[in-house]
Amino acid sequence: MQAIEISAFGAPEVLRMCERAQPVPGVGEVLIRVAASGVNRPDVLQRKGHYPAPPGASDLPGLEVAGVIESGDAQAMAAHGLQPGDRVCALLAGGGYAQWCVAPVEQCLPVPAALSDAEAASLPETFFTVWSNVFDRAHLQAGETLLVQGGSSGIGVAAIQLGRAWGATVIVTAGSDEKCAACLALGAHHAIAYRSQDFVAEVLRITRGRGADVVLDMVAGDYVAREVDCLAEDGRIAIIAVQGGVQATFDAGKLLRRRLTITGSTLRARSSTFKGAIARALREHVWPLLASGAVRPVVYRSFAAHEAAQAHALMESNRHIGKIVLTW
């Protein structure tokens, strides 16, 4: 099969088309003929040598795909209501930049009928991540306020829509007026242009001094102290990336006095059992919203698979709004 490999650590140009053996599904797995592969920040980090694949995972990049089940563990498929020929999207630990991949059955979800392959491939990494952190870890509730840092990112556009669907007030930060407008169009109630506005002051103004109940943070670094300053009492920060650095200094006394929680997680190395539980929650709570159109994928641009380097360059430029996808 054809695949995209990381020939050496470095710039986008190190991604190259190669020939690899078609993978073989094991117990509890399916073989998927890939139609589209999502592109995500962790792929960029892996390409640069900063995010190695977990033990046992493919060295090929790619954490999400959409395609058709060709074969696999029949008993496991039956237990999850799947069979060969079904269109699915799947969360992977690696190997998604290829014409075929294997995935644990419990990490596969049926593609809503109205969605294209590219739209379906844009779902797993972001929706699994948002559900796990905003709802499972930070326990967002209806009537609360959610602050999403980087609202125009793939994670951000999912968090906006899910937060709004759950009855939360959604505030986002974004890097330009254009991106702020796009976030508002997707359902955010308020958008803060972080280059020209102080998000702490704006969040407190919008909430009349109360603060945000949940912050979804992809920055970390010096953002953490500022997020502490704009949290409501009993507020929660969920950190999912460290684009602003791994070191953070903040007033711990504020955590004590206002009963704040700072949590964080990564998803890639977690077990299939853990990811399968998220998949079941998504199928129950989110997939009906996708089927009805209340929540929708946001694909900024699709590239042919051999243009993976261009896709990564776009990702690093931060010009996009939503997801970037490779098609096979």
C-alpha positions as CSV (number, residue, x, y, z in Angstrom):
1,M,0.0,0.0,0.0
2,Q,1.0,3.6,-0.3
3,A,1.6,5.6,2.9
4,I,3.1,8.9,4.1
5,E,6.1,8.4,6.3
6,I,8.4,10.7,8.3
7,S,11.7,10.2,6.5
8,A,13.6,12.3,9.1
9,F,12.6,14.7,11.8
10,G,12.2,18.2,10.5
11,A,10.2,20.6,8.3
12,P,7.1,19.5,6.4
13,E,9.2,18.4,3.4
14,V,10.4,15.3,5.4
15,L,7.0,13.8,4.8
16,R,7.2,11.5,1.7
17,M,5.1,8.9,-0.1
18,C,6.4,5.3,0.5
19,E,5.4,1.7,0.0
20,R,4.5,-0.3,3.2
21,A,3.0,-3.7,3.8
22,Q,-0.7,-3.7,4.3
23,P,-1.4,-4.1,8.1
24,V,-3.2,-7.2,9.4
25,P,-5.9,-6.8,12.0
26,G,-5.6,-8.7,15.2
27,V,-8.0,-9.7,17.9
28,G,-10.5,-6.9,18.5
29,E,-9.4,-5.0,15.4
30,V,-10.6,-4.2,11.9
31,L,-8.9,-3.4,8.7
32,I,-10.1,-0.1,7.2
33,R,-9.7,1.0,3.6
34,V,-8.9,4.6,4.2
35,A,-10.7,7.3,2.2
36,A,-9.5,10.3,4.2
37,S,-7.1,11.0,7.1
38,G,-7.3,13.9,9.5
39,V,-4.3,16.2,10.1
40,N,-3.7,17.3,13.7
41,R,-1.1,19.2,15.8
42,P,0.2,15.9,17.3
43,D,1.2,14.8,13.7
44,V,3.3,18.0,13.4
45,L,4.9,17.3,16.8
46,Q,5.7,13.7,15.7
47,R,7.2,14.9,12.5
48,K,9.5,17.2,14.4
49,G,10.6,14.4,16.8
50,H,8.7,15.7,19.8
51,Y,5.8,13.2,20.1
52,P,6.9,9.6,19.4
53,A,4.3,6.9,18.7
54,P,3.5,4.8,21.8
55,P,4.9,1.3,22.0
56,G,3.2,-1.1,19.6
57,A,1.7,1.7,17.4
58,S,2.6,2.3,13.8
59,D,5.4,4.8,13.2
60,L,3.3,6.4,10.5
61,P,1.6,9.6,11.5
62,G,-2.2,10.0,11.5
63,L,-4.5,9.7,14.5
64,E,-7.9,9.6,12.7
65,V,-9.4,8.2,9.5
66,A,-12.6,7.6,7.7
67,G,-13.2,4.7,5.3
68,V,-14.8,1.3,4.9
69,I,-14.3,-1.8,7.0
70,E,-12.8,-4.6,4.8
71,S,-12.2,-7.3,7.4
72,G,-11.4,-8.0,11.0
73,D,-12.5,-9.7,14.2
74,A,-16.1,-10.8,13.3
75,Q,-17.1,-11.4,16.9
76,A,-15.8,-7.9,18.0
77,M,-17.5,-6.3,15.1
78,A,-20.9,-8.0,15.9
79,A,-20.6,-6.8,19.5
80,H,-20.3,-3.2,18.3
81,G,-23.0,-3.4,15.6
82,L,-20.5,-3.3,12.7
83,Q,-19.6,-5.5,9.7
84,P,-17.5,-5.4,6.6
85,G,-18.6,-2.8,4.1
86,D,-19.7,-0.3,6.8
87,R,-18.4,3.3,6.6
88,V,-16.7,4.2,9.8
89,C,-14.4,6.8,11.3
90,A,-11.8,5.8,13.8
91,L,-9.4,7.1,16.4
92,L,-5.9,5.6,16.1
93,A,-2.7,5.7,18.0
94,G,-0.9,6.1,14.7
95,G,-0.8,4.8,11.1
96,G,-3.6,6.9,9.7
97,Y,-1.6,8.4,6.8
98,A,-2.0,5.3,4.7
99,Q,-4.4,3.6,2.2
100,W,-5.2,0.9,4.8
101,C,-5.0,0.9,8.6
102,V,-6.0,-1.2,11.5
103,A,-8.1,0.1,14.4
104,P,-9.6,-1.3,17.6
105,V,-13.3,-2.0,16.9
106,E,-14.3,-0.1,20.0
107,Q,-12.6,3.0,18.6
108,C,-14.7,3.0,15.4
109,L,-17.9,4.9,15.0
110,P,-20.4,4.7,12.1
111,V,-20.3,7.7,9.7
112,P,-23.5,9.7,9.8
113,A,-25.1,9.2,6.4
114,A,-25.0,12.9,5.3
115,L,-21.3,13.3,5.9
116,S,-18.5,13.1,3.3
117,D,-15.4,11.0,3.9
118,A,-13.4,14.2,4.6
119,E,-15.9,15.5,7.1
120,A,-16.0,12.1,8.9
121,A,-12.2,11.9,9.1
122,S,-12.2,15.3,10.8
123,L,-14.2,14.1,13.8
124,P,-12.5,11.5,16.0
125,E,-9.4,13.2,17.4
126,T,-11.1,16.4,18.2
127,F,-14.4,15.1,19.4
128,F,-12.8,12.4,21.6
129,T,-10.5,15.0,23.0
130,V,-13.2,17.6,23.7
131,W,-15.6,15.0,25.3
132,S,-12.9,13.5,27.5
133,N,-11.7,16.9,28.8
134,V,-14.6,19.3,28.8
135,F,-17.3,16.8,29.9
136,D,-15.6,13.9,31.6
137,R,-12.8,15.7,33.4
138,A,-14.0,19.3,33.7
139,H,-17.7,18.3,34.1
140,L,-19.2,21.2,32.1
141,Q,-22.9,21.6,33.0
142,A,-25.8,23.5,31.4
143,G,-25.9,27.1,32.5
144,E,-22.1,27.3,33.0
145,T,-19.6,29.4,31.1
146,L,-17.0,27.7,28.9
147,L,-13.8,29.6,27.8
148,V,-12.2,27.9,24.7
149,Q,-8.6,29.1,24.0
150,G,-8.0,28.9,20.2
151,G,-11.7,28.7,19.2
152,S,-10.9,28.5,15.4
153,S,-8.8,25.4,15.8
154,G,-10.1,21.9,15.1
155,I,-10.5,21.4,18.8
156,G,-12.0,24.8,19.2
157,V,-14.8,24.4,16.5
158,A,-15.8,21.1,18.2
159,A,-15.8,22.6,21.7
160,I,-17.9,25.6,20.6
161,Q,-20.6,23.5,19.1
162,L,-20.7,20.9,21.9
163,G,-20.6,23.5,24.6
164,R,-23.5,25.4,23.0
165,A,-25.4,22.1,22.5
166,W,-25.1,21.4,26.3
167,G,-26.6,24.8,27.2
168,A,-23.3,26.5,28.2
169,T,-22.4,30.1,27.4
170,V,-19.3,29.8,25.1
171,I,-16.6,32.4,25.1
172,V,-13.6,31.9,22.7
173,T,-10.3,33.5,22.0
174,A,-9.0,33.7,18.5
175,G,-6.1,35.4,16.7
176,S,-8.0,37.7,14.2
177,D,-11.3,39.4,13.6
178,E,-11.9,37.0,10.8
179,K,-11.5,34.0,13.1
180,C,-13.6,35.6,15.8
181,A,-16.4,36.1,13.3
182,A,-16.1,32.4,12.2
183,C,-16.4,31.3,15.9
184,L,-19.5,33.4,16.4
185,A,-21.0,32.0,13.2
186,L,-20.4,28.5,14.7
187,G,-22.3,29.3,17.8
188,A,-19.9,31.0,20.2
189,H,-21.7,33.6,22.3
190,H,-18.6,35.9,22.6
191,A,-15.3,36.0,20.8
192,I,-12.1,37.8,22.1
193,A,-9.3,38.8,19.7
194,Y,-6.5,37.9,22.0
195,R,-3.8,40.0,20.2
196,S,-5.7,43.2,20.8
197,Q,-7.8,42.4,23.9
198,D,-7.0,41.1,27.4
199,F,-8.9,37.9,27.7
200,V,-9.0,38.0,31.5
201,A,-10.6,41.5,31.5
202,E,-13.0,40.5,28.7
203,V,-14.1,37.3,30.4
204,L,-14.7,39.1,33.7
205,R,-16.6,41.8,31.8
206,I,-18.8,39.4,29.9
207,T,-19.6,37.4,33.0
208,R,-20.1,40.5,35.2
209,G,-17.2,39.6,37.4
210,R,-18.2,36.0,38.0
211,G,-15.6,34.3,35.7
212,A,-15.7,31.2,33.5
213,D,-16.6,27.8,35.0
214,V,-14.5,25.8,32.6
215,V,-11.4,26.7,30.5
216,L,-10.2,24.4,27.7
217,D,-6.6,25.4,27.4
218,M,-4.2,24.4,24.5
219,V,-1.6,27.0,25.5
220,A,-0.5,26.4,29.1
221,G,2.7,28.4,29.9
222,D,1.9,31.9,31.2
223,Y,-1.8,31.4,30.2
224,V,-2.4,29.3,33.3
225,A,-2.0,32.2,35.8
226,R,-4.2,34.4,33.7
227,E,-6.9,31.6,33.5
228,V,-6.8,31.3,37.2
229,D,-7.6,35.0,37.4
230,C,-10.7,34.7,35.3
231,L,-12.1,31.5,36.8
232,A,-15.4,31.4,38.7
233,E,-15.4,29.8,42.2
234,D,-15.2,26.1,41.8
235,G,-13.9,26.6,38.3
236,R,-11.9,24.1,36.3
237,I,-9.0,24.3,33.8
238,A,-8.5,21.4,31.4
239,I,-5.0,21.6,29.7
240,I,-4.7,19.5,26.5
241,A,-1.6,21.0,24.9
242,V,1.4,23.2,25.8
243,Q,1.9,25.4,22.8
244,G,2.9,28.3,25.2
245,G,5.4,26.2,27.2
246,V,5.4,23.6,29.9
247,Q,6.3,25.9,32.8
248,A,3.6,27.8,34.6
249,T,3.6,30.0,37.7
250,F,0.4,31.0,39.4
251,D,-1.0,32.0,42.8
252,A,-1.8,28.7,44.5
253,G,-3.6,30.6,47.2
254,K,-6.4,31.5,44.7
255,L,-6.9,27.8,44.1
256,L,-7.4,27.2,47.8
257,R,-9.7,30.2,48.5
258,R,-11.8,29.7,45.4
259,R,-11.7,25.8,45.3
260,L,-10.3,25.7,41.7
261,T,-9.2,22.6,39.8
262,I,-6.4,22.4,37.2
263,T,-6.3,19.1,35.3
264,G,-4.8,17.8,32.1
265,S,-4.6,14.8,29.9
266,T,-3.2,13.3,26.7
267,L,-5.2,10.7,24.8
268,R,-2.9,8.9,22.4
269,A,-1.3,6.4,24.9
270,R,-4.5,5.6,26.7
271,S,-6.0,2.1,26.5
272,S,-8.5,1.0,23.9
273,T,-10.9,0.4,26.8
274,F,-10.6,4.0,27.9
275,K,-11.1,5.3,24.4
276,G,-13.9,2.9,23.8
277,A,-15.8,4.4,26.7
278,I,-15.5,7.8,25.1
279,A,-16.7,6.3,21.8
280,R,-19.8,5.0,23.4
281,A,-20.5,8.3,25.0
282,L,-20.1,10.1,21.7
283,R,-22.3,7.6,19.9
284,E,-25.0,8.2,22.5
285,H,-24.8,11.9,23.1
286,V,-23.1,13.5,20.1
287,W,-23.7,11.3,17.0
288,P,-27.5,12.2,17.1
289,L,-26.5,15.9,16.9
290,L,-24.3,15.2,13.9
291,A,-27.0,13.2,12.2
292,S,-29.5,16.1,12.7
293,G,-27.1,18.8,11.7
294,A,-27.1,20.5,15.0
295,V,-23.4,19.9,15.2
296,R,-21.3,19.8,12.1
297,P,-17.8,19.1,11.0
298,V,-15.8,22.1,9.9
299,V,-13.2,21.2,7.1
300,Y,-11.1,24.1,6.1
301,R,-9.3,22.4,3.3
302,S,-8.6,18.9,1.9
303,F,-5.3,17.9,0.2
304,A,-4.5,14.8,-1.8
305,A,-2.4,12.5,0.3
306,H,0.8,13.2,-1.7
307,E,0.4,16.8,-0.7
308,A,0.8,16.0,3.0
309,A,3.8,18.4,3.3
310,Q,1.5,21.3,2.1
311,A,-1.1,20.3,4.6
312,H,1.4,20.4,7.5
313,A,2.7,23.8,6.3
314,L,-0.9,25.1,6.4
315,M,-1.3,23.7,9.9
316,E,1.8,25.5,11.1
317,S,0.8,28.8,9.5
318,N,-2.3,29.0,11.7
319,R,-4.3,30.4,8.8
320,H,-6.9,27.7,8.9
321,I,-10.3,27.7,10.6
322,G,-11.4,24.1,11.6
323,K,-9.8,20.9,10.3
324,I,-7.3,19.9,7.5
325,V,-7.8,16.6,5.8
326,L,-5.8,14.3,3.4
327,T,-7.8,12.3,0.9
328,W,-6.7,9.0,-0.8
